[in-house]
Amino acid sequence: MAIYLDHNASTALDPAVLEAMLPYLAEHHGNPSSIHSSGRIARTAIDSAREQVADLVGAHPTQLIFTSGGTEANNLALNVLASHEVATFCVSAVEHPAVLEPARYWQARGWQLELLPVDGDGLIDQTLANNILQRQPVLMSVMMANNETGVIQPLQSLAQNAREYGAIVHTDAVQAVGKIAVDFNASGVHLMSLSSHKIYGPKGVGALVIDKALDIPPLLLGGGHEKGWRSGTENVAAIVGFAKAAELAKQQLGQRSDHMCGLRDRLENALKTIDGVHIIAESAPRLPNTTLIAIPGIEGETLLMSLDAKGIAVSSGSACASTDTEPSHVLRAMHLDDELAQSTVRISFGKDSTVAECDALLLAIRELTKMSQQMASVAW
Ligand SMILES: Cc1ncc(COP(=O)(O)O)c(C=O)c1O
């Protein structure tokens, strides 16, 4: 049976989530904007879904709008720039393309984009960040946890500093939610992006949490849905699924996190006994499920394909940038040398991953590294 260890790319739908969604696919087809009873059933489902998703991050339901996913939430968050005079804004150098690309869009329209540099562990350098904050950027966007390395940023202190300089603060919490405790108010941010398919919910739905009436121009114009920010009839079944996934993520956070962390540590402890294996950002605070390893001498893509041939799915970097053969911008920003960066593979455990799967991966990596070392010595 296939072994799936790529949960930072996407997760399987939880059976309880599917069950919650089915009535909204099969029976309750009313438009939530309709005032008849069929419409009201759909509206009620969205209202309670909003409460559940908001509850996952300790926000008020009125602060949350549903989007088509993390990408849309990030794009909408950066749209806040449109309501300001052209000025400086900053985003971390290790952001997901769903933040970096909108940032470049605004840069191309005359905004001064500053990238917040990270150290060798992928953590934002607070002194350099403060130098940039002194230029009083209008917006700072820093992800809570990185999708490639799992590194968790010191968001609270960064957000506090940025607020003191008057910046609006956004965080992409897509990878953090469901893996570590996330509290919207305690994090000190004004805007937070979430995505359902990273927490065992359906794809194509996410949310943006907005702390107060920030002036953000809408993404989609039309009937004024989601407080006018993104018009269009709501995807009721997906929203209901997201809410169920959020409810389970909150209930089971501790046990999921301990379980994944146990597997991650088991894997890393064993990998450290294999000659040449590097664990990237090992000493930084990281998500409990993620490990990024590099095996010099074996290209990440080659290792990925060899593991795939053995029925094991991992990633050679960000899934959203998998068509790119360049070393990832995240590893570049961490000043990892190119050879090491090219030989990275990301393993991300999920709530249902097992010890047997972890050990099967280890065995496969041991075999492949041994084979590669033998081939290298023959070539020599
Ligand atoms: C950190 C991060 N932000 C945003 C996204 C995009 O989210 P979505 O797939 O819901 O658009 C991803 C997806 O991989 C991600 O890892």
The ligand as an SDF file (V2000), in Angstrom:
LIG
                    3D

 16 16  0  0  0  0  0  0  0  0999 V2000
    2.3560   28.3800    3.5940 C   0  0  0  0  0  0  0  0  0  0  0  0
    1.3130   28.2330    2.5350 C   0  0  0  0  0  0  0  0  0  0  0  0
    0.5690   29.2880    2.1970 N   0  0  0  0  0  0  0  0  0  0  0  0
   -0.3940   29.2220    1.2610 C   0  0  0  0  0  0  0  0  0  0  0  0
   -0.6350   28.0440    0.5920 C   0  0  0  0  0  0  0  0  0  0  0  0
   -1.7050   28.0050   -0.4490 C   0  0  0  0  0  0  0  0  0  0  0  0
   -2.8970   27.5220    0.1120 O   0  0  0  0  0  0  0  0  0  0  0  0
   -4.0570   26.9670   -0.8530 P   0  0  0  0  0  0  0  0  0  0  0  0
   -3.5420   25.7040   -1.4560 O   0  0  0  0  0  0  0  0  0  0  0  0
   -5.2380   26.7500    0.0640 O   0  0  0  0  0  0  0  0  0  0  0  0
   -4.3300   28.0340   -1.8510 O   0  0  0  0  0  0  0  0  0  0  0  0
    0.1410   26.9170    0.8810 C   0  0  0  0  0  0  0  0  0  0  0  0
   -0.0570   25.6510    0.1250 C   0  0  0  0  0  0  0  0  0  0  0  0
    0.8340   24.8460   -0.0340 O   0  0  0  0  0  0  0  0  0  0  0  0
    1.1240   27.0020    1.8950 C   0  0  0  0  0  0  0  0  0  0  0  0
    1.8880   25.9600    2.2240 O   0  0  0  0  0  0  0  0  0  0  0  0
  1  2  1  0
  2  3  1  0
  2 15  2  0
  3  4  2  0
  4  5  1  0
  5  6  1  0
  5 12  2  0
  6  7  1  0
  7  8  1  0
  8  9  2  0
  8 10  1  0
  8 11  1  0
 12 13  1  0
 12 15  1  0
 13 14  2  0
 15 16  1  0
M  END
$$$$
